[in-house]
């Protein structure tokens, strides 16, 4: 309980300091692993003052699509527009300066409530190379309090996920989001005329290709699904 209260205090301070001018990345804020029953997780929340829940959620989803998930929103699960929540699959590498050369897999859940972004990383797997073979180990198998080598792995994971979370929080703080007016269409991935590029990213993910010609921007998702934008909004849909 004491650890959880301490983590919440850190998150609150990080939010307030970030609002004063420094970014989360500049502060190099870290988000430690903690025990949740028998599982290791990374959890907490970040407050974003003077920002609506809708804006926080939209920026979280946009950043995830642009930086974590490939085309067609693959890797994002249980997107709930009403609850302002979703899951996504994260794949992280060891820090470049680290002695570790691991790949980390985890499930990230985000939810926005009352001006706060709640984050929860779980199902953490460590992939390492052993005799030219790949081996995956659940973080729950590690004993960082007893083995220094295990502690180094946990520290490396914390550094990697903290860098990614800080980039996400910086984006939420700084991205100037246009008005979102097609949430119902985004929820069911339905293209309609007048949608902005940001709305289309949230609805369909990143396109396979983007072309521009005479002021018209073409997004291709498949051989039978195209969106044509003019002045930043969908003008023509081919599906």
C-alpha positions in Angstrom: 0.0 0.0 0.0 2.8 2.4 0.9 4.5 1.7 -2.5 1.3 2.4 -4.4 0.8 5.7 -2.6 4.4 6.7 -3.3 3.8 5.9 -7.0 0.7 8.0 -7.2 2.6 10.9 -5.6 5.4 10.6 -8.2 2.8 10.6 -11.0 1.1 13.7 -9.7 4.4 15.6 -9.3 5.4 14.5 -12.8 2.2 16.0 -14.2 2.6 19.3 -12.4 6.3 19.7 -13.3 5.6 18.9 -16.9 3.0 21.6 -17.0 5.6 24.1 -15.8 7.7 23.8 -18.9 9.8 20.6 -18.9 8.8 17.6 -20.9 8.4 14.2 -19.4 11.3 13.0 -21.6 13.5 15.8 -20.3 12.7 14.9 -16.8 13.4 11.2 -17.5 10.6 10.2 -15.3 10.6 6.5 -14.6 7.6 4.2 -13.9 8.7 1.3 -11.8 7.5 -2.3 -11.8 5.4 -3.3 -8.8 3.7 -6.4 -7.6 0.0 -6.9 -8.2 -0.8 -10.1 -6.4 1.5 -12.7 -8.1 2.0 -10.5 -11.2 4.4 -7.8 -12.1 2.8 -4.7 -13.6 3.5 -1.0 -14.2 0.6 1.1 -13.2 -0.4 4.6 -12.3 -2.0 7.7 -13.7 -0.9 11.1 -15.1 -3.1 14.2 -14.7 -3.4 16.6 -17.6 -4.8 19.9 -16.3 -7.0 22.1 -18.5 -7.5 19.2 -21.0 -10.7 17.4 -21.7 -11.0 13.6 -21.4 -11.9 13.4 -25.0 -8.7 15.2 -26.0 -6.5 13.1 -23.8 -8.1 9.9 -25.1 -7.8 11.0 -28.8 -4.2 11.9 -28.4 -3.4 8.6 -26.6 -5.0 6.7 -29.4 -3.4 8.7 -32.2 0.1 8.3 -30.7 -0.4 4.6 -30.3 -1.5 4.2 -33.9 1.4 6.2 -35.2 4.1 4.7 -33.0 3.1 1.2 -31.9 0.5 -0.4 -34.2 0.9 -1.1 -37.9 -1.8 -0.7 -40.6 -5.5 -1.2 -40.0 -5.2 -0.6 -36.2 -3.7 -4.1 -35.8 -2.6 -4.6 -32.2 -5.3 -2.4 -30.7 -8.0 -4.4 -28.8 -11.2 -3.7 -27.0 -11.4 -0.1 -28.2 -14.3 1.4 -26.2 -15.1 5.0 -27.2 -17.7 5.5 -24.4 -15.3 4.3 -21.7 -12.4 6.0 -23.3 -10.2 2.9 -23.0 -8.3 0.4 -25.1 -5.6 -2.3 -25.0 -2.6 -2.6 -27.2 0.3 -4.9 -27.7 3.8 -3.4 -27.0 7.1 -4.7 -28.2 10.1 -2.9 -26.6 13.8 -3.3 -27.0 16.6 -2.9 -24.5 18.1 0.6 -24.2 20.9 1.3 -26.6 23.3 2.0 -23.7 22.3 -1.1 -21.8 24.3 -4.3 -21.4 21.0 -6.1 -21.9 20.0 -7.2 -25.4 16.4 -8.3 -24.7 13.1 -7.8 -26.4 10.1 -7.2 -24.1 6.5 -8.0 -24.8 3.6 -6.6 -22.8 0.0 -5.7 -22.9 -0.8 -2.0 -22.3 -4.2 -0.7 -21.2 -5.1 2.9 -21.2 -8.2 4.6 -19.9 -9.1 8.3 -19.4 -11.1 9.4 -16.4 -11.6 12.8 -14.9 -8.6 14.5 -16.6 -6.3 11.6 -15.9 -4.7 9.0 -18.2 -4.6 5.7 -16.3 -2.0 3.2 -17.6 -1.5 -0.5 -16.8 1.2 -2.6 -18.4 0.9 -6.4 -17.7 1.7 -9.8 -19.1 5.4 -8.9 -19.4 7.6 -11.4 -21.3 11.4 -11.2 -21.6 12.8 -12.6 -24.8 16.5 -13.3 -24.7 18.9 -15.3 -26.9 20.3 -18.5 -25.4 22.7 -20.5 -27.6 21.4 -18.9 -30.8 17.8 -19.6 -29.7 15.1 -17.3 -28.6 13.7 -17.9 -25.1 10.7 -16.1 -23.6 10.4 -15.8 -19.8 7.5 -14.3 -17.9 8.8 -11.5 -15.6 7.1 -13.3 -12.7 9.9 -16.0 -13.0 12.5 -13.4 -12.1 13.9 -12.9 -8.6 15.3 -9.4 -8.7 15.5 -9.1 -4.9 17.8 -12.2 -4.9 19.7 -12.2 -8.2 21.6 -9.1 -9.5 21.3 -10.4 -13.1 17.5 -10.5 -12.7 17.4 -7.0 -11.2 19.4 -5.7 -14.2 16.8 -7.1 -16.5 13.9 -5.5 -14.6 15.8 -2.2 -14.5 16.4 -2.4 -18.3 12.7 -3.0 -18.9 11.7 -0.1 -16.7 14.1 2.2 -18.6 12.6 1.1 -21.9 8.9 1.4 -21.0 9.5 4.7 -19.2 11.1 6.2 -22.3 8.1 5.1 -24.4 5.5 6.3 -21.8 7.3 9.7 -21.5 7.1 10.2 -25.3 3.4 9.4 -25.2 2.8 11.8 -22.3 4.8 14.5 -24.2 2.6 14.0 -27.3 -0.6 14.3 -25.2 0.7 17.6 -23.7 1.9 19.2 -26.9 -0.2 17.9 -29.8 -2.8 20.5 -31.1 -5.8 18.3 -31.9 -8.5 19.4 -34.2 -12.1 18.9 -33.1 -13.3 15.3 -33.2 -16.9 15.2 -34.5 -17.2 11.6 -35.8 -16.7 9.4 -32.7 -19.6 7.1 -33.6 -18.0 6.4 -37.0 -14.6 6.0 -35.5 -16.0 3.4 -33.1 -17.2 1.1 -35.9 -14.5 2.0 -38.5 -17.0 3.6 -40.8 -15.7 6.1 -43.4 -17.8 9.2 -44.0 -17.3 12.4 -45.9 -16.0 15.3 -43.8 -13.8 13.2 -41.5 -10.4 14.7 -40.8 -7.1 12.8 -41.3 -6.8 12.4 -37.5 -10.3 10.9 -37.3 -9.4 8.5 -40.1 -6.2 7.4 -38.4 -8.2 6.6 -35.3 -10.9 4.8 -37.3 -8.7 2.7 -39.6 -5.1 3.0 -38.5 -2.2 4.0 -40.8 -2.8 3.6 -44.6 -0.5 1.5 -46.7 0.5 4.4 -48.9 -0.1 8.2 -49.2 0.0 10.2 -52.4 -0.6 13.8 -53.2 -1.6 15.3 -56.5 -2.9 18.8 -57.3 -4.0 19.5 -53.7 -5.7 16.1 -53.3 -4.3 13.6 -50.8 -5.0 9.9 -51.4 -4.7 7.3 -48.7 -4.8 3.7 -49.8 -5.7 1.0 -47.3 -6.2 -1.9 -49.7 -6.8 -2.4 -53.4 -10.5 -1.7 -52.8 -10.4 0.9 -50.0 -9.2 4.5 -50.7 -9.8 7.8 -49.0 -9.3 11.1 -50.9 -8.8 14.3 -48.9 -9.1 17.9 -49.9 -8.3 20.7 -47.4 -7.7 18.1 -44.7 -11.1 16.4 -44.9 -12.5 13.3 -46.7 -14.1 14.3 -50.0 -14.3 10.9 -51.8 -14.5 7.3 -50.5 -13.8 4.2 -52.6 -14.7 1.0 -50.9 
